[in-house]
Structures are given as C-alpha cells and as structure tokens.
Amino acid sequence: QVRLVESGGGWVQAGESLRLSCAASGSMFSLNARAWYRQVPGKERELVAIIAIDGTTNYADSVKDRFTVSRDSAKNAVYLQMNSLKPEDTAVYYCNYKTIEGDYWGQGTQVTVSS
C-alpha cells in the first residue's frame, strides 16, 4: 500500500540550511498536490509549503522567502529546501500527498534549529 517516508531532518544552528525529502511508494490515484506540514507539540499542525500537480506553489508567510518546495514527478518525490533556518522553524515536518481519495502522510522528521 501507499507509504511516504521523510528524510533529511536534523539539528542545525540558526542561519544554516537543510533539505528534506519525501519518497512515496505504492499506488495512489488522482494525485492533486504534494505538501509539507510541520507541528510543534501542543500546537496545531500547519501547512508550510504545497506544490500542485501543475507545479504551482504556495508557502506560509513565515517561510515564503526562505523555503522552496519542489518535486520529481518521475520519482513521485517531494523536497523542501530550507535556508536561513530560525529557531522558530523547529518542529516535526510531515510529508503529505493529497489525492481525491484522501490524504497520505509520512511519519515525520524532526528539525531542530538552535540559536
């Protein structure tokens, strides 16, 4: 069945960069978009970046000038390049694929940014 696996998280100092990857396997139908969410314990999960099937992208205002989402359709993968990281970017980041049947989620990868 469908499986999404994130990688690339880690611990960095403020101002540094990370690149997250999400690899999807299994069959999925009517894919509409690939997205990245993040969540801090005790807070609501928030949309960070999304890339539609046609390549259109949208970002949360807090990351718009620093993060870039991209995809490789042939690999059914999505990436999140995170530059100029700030301590407030610290969270668990989740890969999300949106289909007409529903959403698929990865297990999450921890990103910790120290000041």
N, C-alpha and C positions, 0 to 999 in steps of 0.2 A: 504494500500500500504506500501512499504518499508519505515521504519523510523529508523533513527540512533540517539541516544541520548547519549551525553557525560556527564560525571560527574567526580568529584574529583579535579577540579581546585580550586585554592585558592591563598592566599597571604602567602608567607613564606620568611624567611631570607636565605641569601646565605649559602650554605652548608647543608641545610635541604632537605627533600625528599617529594615527592608527588606521588600518584598512580592514574592515570587516567583510567577510564573505559568507554567503549562504548558498549551499548546494542542495538542490532538490532532486529527489529520485522518486520513481513510481509514476503512475499515470494520473494526470489531472486534466479536467476538461474545462473549456470556456474560461481560460485564464484572462483576467481583466487587468491586474496590476500586481506589482511586487512592491513591498513596503518594508520599512524599518520602524519599529516602535521601541520605546525604552520605558523602564519603570524603576522607580525608587521605592524601597519598602515603605508601606503605609500610604503611598500615593497612587493616583490613577495612572494607568498606562497611557502614554501619549504618543501620537504619531510624530515621527521625526522627519521622515522623507518617504516619498512614494514615486514610483515610476510606472506609468500606464503602459499598456501593451504597445501603444504607438510611440513610446519614448517620452511623452510629456512628463515633466517632473514638477513636484511641489515640495516645499520644505516648511518646517516650523520656523517661525520668525527668529527664534533663538539660535538657529543653526544655519540660516539661509546663506550667509556669506562665508561659511567655514566648511560645510559638509557638501559632498557631492555623491549622489546616488547614480549608479549605472547598472546595466545588466548585460548578460551574454545570453541571448535567446537560444543559441545552439546548445549551450550547456545547461539551460534553464537555471541560471545562477543570477544572483543579485549581489551588488557590492556597495559598501558605504565607505568612502574616503573621508576621514575626519581629520581636519587640520586645525591648528591653533586651539587645541583642546583646553577646556576650562574645568575647574573643579566641579562646577555645576553640571557638567556633562556626565559625571559619574552615575552609572545606572547599569541595570541589566538590559542589554539590547536584544530584541527579538526580531527575527525574520518573519515576514508574513506574506503569504500569497493569497490573493483574492480571486475567487472563481465564482461562477454563477451558482455552484453547489454549496458554497460556503468558504470560510477562511481556513487556511492551514498555517500552523505556527511551528517555529523551531523551538528548541529547548532553552534558548537564551545564552548569551555570552557576556561575562562581566567586563565592564570597562571602568577602571578606577583612575582618576586624574588627581594627582597630588599638587598642592600649591607650593 
